[in-house]
């Protein structure tokens, strides 16, 4: 009983000492570094949103950086007079169509290259990723103008597929490489054809990779400016091109420009926030084999 009473005060005296932990310099540096990085990325977005609620006069006035009378006139210009709903629909349509067609062609191509070890074909796909898109704009414009396709949705979808398709192939190749070949062989032993094994075994297992490729392809298409600037028409403008309507020869409507930038940025931010776990899981799933 006495020994128990002696141990209890000792334990009580040592408890506060155990709770004291040293603050490591590395932890402090990490917190400071993360804070600086987060503020660096968030500050332009905050400034953009605040500027979209200001008049052009307030934007130029540094004393009204945070204290000002907000107005929705810029958003009224974007959705009312500038008719941005049409451009939003155009961007969604081109993004979904180019992404869907890239998946339709790229997933089977990636499976074939992975299972039959087509190194040369993979090198050709890599070459398409290396070639700068700007070097193809003039030939594309000449070819598609002769075909009377410039200004239509078809040419924009095809041009976006030029980047989206190689992206899909390379993401899915690494993903199919990580899937055990024994699963397909077992399915073929049970009576499936090679195509049946792909459709019933490999394709369902590749859903995380497909989701990753689809999200990244859509984000590229939504943000693409260069192809749409040259190949789009008045009725097929996308949001990145339409934003230049606020840039005139002698002046810039900064309020409308910032409101249009918010309209472009918000959908992608929402998509990224809700799908980031699928992107990470899809990219890391193909990092290890077996």
Secondary structure, DSSP 8 states (H G I E B T S, - for coil): -HHHHHHHHHHHHHHHHHH-----HHHHHHHHHHHHHHHHHHHHHHHHHHHTTS-HHHHH-GGGSSS-----HHHHIIIIIS-HHHHHHHHHHHHHHHHHHHHHHHHHHHHHHHHTT-HHHHHHHHHHHHS-THHHHHHHHHHHHHTT-TTSHHHHHHHHHHHHHHHHHHHHHHHHHHS-HHHHHHHHHTT--HHHHIIIIIHHHTHHHHHHHHHHHHHHHHH--HHHHHH--TTS--HHHHGGGGB-SS-B-HHHHHHHHHHHHHHHHHHHHHHHHHHHHHHHHTTS--
